[in-house]
């Protein structure tokens, strides 16, 4: 009775996006603030609404015409242009043991009397050479480029008509006012089939993490192999401490940066990354600020050699960050995407200017690089805090990912001031050594990184001699 009263009433106004009333008096809309799995569509649709469940053939025909006539849907689909839009409905294959086109009687809220879905024909994949597929149909598209190796048990309404798809992929939701919560039967059905849907994605995730680990560990393994074959040169205490600290920090930093970037790269390339299998990709990015800090800790303040690789590395990082922001702007223009892009561009310019103007002053360049990274971390952390607050009420998982990354940025920015950096380097120099060797190593580290305690921009002894000689010549 309550359901009937809701759908017969006029559609609510003043909401974004607006509800559209069908000839039968039902209200529909497509929220475009987030994509979701079919299970999550209830949360996206909000209180008093849920993914659409069509019980009338005429209603289905009207929905197909309405979505195709609404030009806004084409520009908000997960796939745009030729493929148009993909919208989750509440229909699912309640019984999966029979024929592929049988058992499509389930609706997420438990509604009975669902229509016999008028299946369409999927247009295939223009960039993979796959033929059009008559629906319903298994193994359609692929995480890596061939086929999704998984059952497709949930129904979507697309610009090509009705198709089935793997339920755990995120798309926009076609919401209907008056739909109830996900039913107990649907929740049980989802739990029973979830592993089958995720199987291919988990395999791809394991492959991704394996590649991630290989790329992250490769530099350290190569250096260790060379040392094992050729042996290490005999170095005095000071040189050995420099080598030890720099080697550990460079490789730890590289591994953490690679580990944080790879999932984001795979997500942007649409290479089979789904949050159900691998978690929200942004979670992994929290290791990037820690990795950057480790890479900078590997630099000896007056060592031109380490600065020679550190400066270009930061240039590449900020360049990629800026390009990522510009790529995001192609799909969504918002205050935070603009700020993040400008932040990356400003940091890129600052590093380039430091590289050009302070080429002959390695210590000054070192201090400048640390300043740029800390300011970058502070501003990025504040943007992420704002995003976490904004999304907290709507997308708690996304908000938590923003919060973790904000914490990573702000903590690294706060604690990586000169005395802390000095203590880390001195501690690392003595780790795993006997008492006498530990004391000697720490004394050597103190001599190397003592200037980090005060962060004075004093010239080095070599620079002072050079300046004195120049003055004498001039005189």
PyMOL commands that set and color helices and strands:
alter all, ss='L'
color gray80, all
select helices_A, chain A and resi 2-8+41-45+57-69+71-76+81-83+184-230+237-268+275-278+281-284+286-297+304-331+335-357+362-391+396-415+418-430+435-453+461-474
alter helices_A, ss='H'
color red, helices_A
select strands_A, chain A and resi 20-21+27-29+49-51+86-92+106-107+121-122+133-134+154-158+161-165+172-173+175-177
alter strands_A, ss='S'
color yellow, strands_A
deselect
rebuild
show_as cartoon
